[in-house]
């Protein structure tokens, strides 16, 4: 992620790398890096914000496409909260490597977060 062309990705990647290196030096630190993709507020922002009809249509259409066609690229706010709470309440041990779990069980991609939330 540190090689991202976006500043946010570079900073997040650098922070992840430094935190994971720090955890290797001090085993008492239990670090997880969560990498959610598109966070879907599940319609909450549409009810709270007045947009033009065109923008509502665009947001609704894109939301529908990601929720139904590209499911692995999005996660709702409630499932994300469930997955992150599960991580926070865990024993801090590395997760088992598998789909969506990377870097010795310390980095959880969107697919891994969806799996943890039961999606």
C-alpha positions as CSV (number, residue, x, y, z in Angstrom):
1,X,0.0,0.0,0.0
2,X,3.0,2.3,0.6
3,X,3.5,2.3,-3.2
4,X,0.0,3.8,-3.8
5,X,-0.2,6.8,-6.1
6,X,-2.5,8.4,-3.5
7,X,-1.2,10.3,-0.6
8,X,-3.6,8.6,1.8
9,X,-2.4,5.1,0.7
10,X,1.2,6.1,1.1
11,X,0.7,7.4,4.6
12,X,-1.5,4.5,5.7
13,X,1.0,2.0,4.2
14,X,3.9,3.7,5.9
15,X,2.1,3.7,9.3
16,X,1.1,0.0,8.9
17,X,4.7,-0.9,8.1
18,X,6.1,1.0,11.1
19,X,3.5,-0.4,13.5
20,X,4.1,-4.0,12.3
21,X,7.9,-3.5,12.7
22,X,7.4,-2.1,16.2
23,X,5.2,-5.1,17.1
24,X,8.0,-7.5,15.9
25,X,10.4,-5.7,18.3
26,X,8.0,-5.7,21.2
27,X,5.8,-8.8,21.3
28,X,3.5,-7.3,23.9
29,X,2.1,-5.1,21.2
30,X,-0.8,-6.8,19.4
31,X,-1.2,-4.9,16.1
32,X,-3.9,-5.5,13.4
33,X,-4.1,-3.4,10.3
34,X,-7.7,-3.3,8.8
35,X,-8.1,-2.5,5.1
36,X,-11.7,-1.9,4.4
37,X,-12.5,-0.9,0.8
38,X,-15.7,1.1,0.0
39,X,-17.5,1.7,3.3
40,X,-21.2,1.7,2.6
41,X,-23.2,3.8,5.1
42,X,-26.2,1.7,4.0
43,X,-28.3,4.7,3.0
44,X,-27.7,6.7,6.2
45,X,-26.1,9.7,4.5
46,X,-28.9,9.9,1.9
47,X,-31.5,10.4,4.6
48,X,-29.4,13.0,6.4
49,X,-28.3,15.1,3.4
50,X,-30.3,16.7,0.8
51,X,-28.8,16.1,-2.7
52,X,-30.1,16.9,-6.1
53,X,-32.1,14.3,-7.8
54,X,-29.3,13.5,-10.2
55,X,-26.8,13.0,-7.4
56,X,-29.3,10.8,-5.4
57,X,-29.7,8.7,-8.6
58,X,-25.9,8.4,-9.1
59,X,-25.3,7.5,-5.4
60,X,-28.2,5.0,-5.4
61,X,-27.1,3.4,-8.6
62,X,-23.4,3.1,-7.5
63,X,-24.5,1.7,-4.1
64,X,-26.8,-0.8,-5.8
65,X,-24.0,-2.0,-8.1
66,X,-21.4,-2.4,-5.3
67,X,-23.9,-4.1,-3.0
68,X,-25.1,-6.5,-5.6
69,X,-22.3,-6.9,-8.3
70,X,-19.0,-6.1,-6.6
71,X,-19.9,-7.3,-3.1
72,X,-16.3,-8.1,-2.1
73,X,-15.3,-4.4,-2.7
74,X,-17.7,-2.9,-0.1
75,X,-18.6,-3.4,3.5
76,X,-21.5,-1.8,5.4
77,X,-20.8,0.2,8.5
78,X,-22.5,-2.3,10.9
79,X,-20.5,-5.3,9.6
80,X,-17.3,-3.3,9.7
81,X,-18.0,-2.3,13.3
82,X,-18.7,-6.0,14.1
83,X,-15.4,-7.1,12.6
84,X,-13.3,-4.4,14.2
85,X,-15.0,-5.0,17.6
86,X,-14.1,-8.7,17.2
87,X,-10.5,-7.8,16.6
88,X,-10.4,-5.4,19.5
89,X,-11.8,-8.0,21.9
90,X,-9.6,-10.8,20.7
91,X,-6.5,-12.1,22.4
92,X,-4.3,-10.3,19.9
93,X,-2.8,-13.4,18.5
94,X,-2.2,-13.5,14.7
95,X,-5.2,-14.6,12.7
96,X,-4.9,-17.8,10.6
97,X,-3.6,-17.0,7.1
98,X,-6.3,-17.4,4.5
99,X,-8.5,-15.4,2.2
100,X,-8.3,-11.8,3.2
101,X,-5.7,-12.3,5.9
102,X,-2.1,-11.3,5.1
103,X,1.3,-10.5,6.5
104,X,1.4,-13.3,9.1
105,X,-2.2,-12.8,10.3
106,X,-1.8,-9.1,11.0
107,X,-3.4,-7.4,8.0
108,X,-7.1,-7.9,7.3
109,X,-8.3,-6.9,3.9
110,X,-11.9,-6.1,3.0
111,X,-12.6,-9.7,2.1
112,X,-11.3,-10.8,5.5
113,X,-13.4,-8.2,7.3
114,X,-16.5,-9.3,5.4
115,X,-15.7,-12.9,6.4
116,X,-15.3,-11.9,10.1
117,X,-18.7,-10.1,10.0
118,X,-20.4,-13.2,8.5
119,X,-21.0,-11.8,5.1
